[in-house]
Amino acid sequence: MPQYFKGMATVGMWGLYVGSWLSAALNFIFGGLIGGAAYSTEPVSMSYYGGYAISIGFAFAGGFMMLVRKKLE
């Protein structure tokens, strides 16, 4: 495979990896601290857990991209 595809896989992998951490941090900041879910006694809404599920999905997609990049070598 050309080096172009390996480079694109690397950029995609790092984008998903950084995106997963950024998504988790923003979910905690906006949903937890500003929205009050971190210190409230009320049950947390499902969108709060959904945000973390999206973060985990980004992390798994980044791991899959790592495997694809390794196969391109």
Secondary structure, DSSP 8 states (H G I E B T S, - for coil): --HHHHHHHHHHHHHHHHHHHHHHHHIIIIIIIISSTTT-SS---HHHHHHHHHHHHHHHHHHHHHHHHHHT-
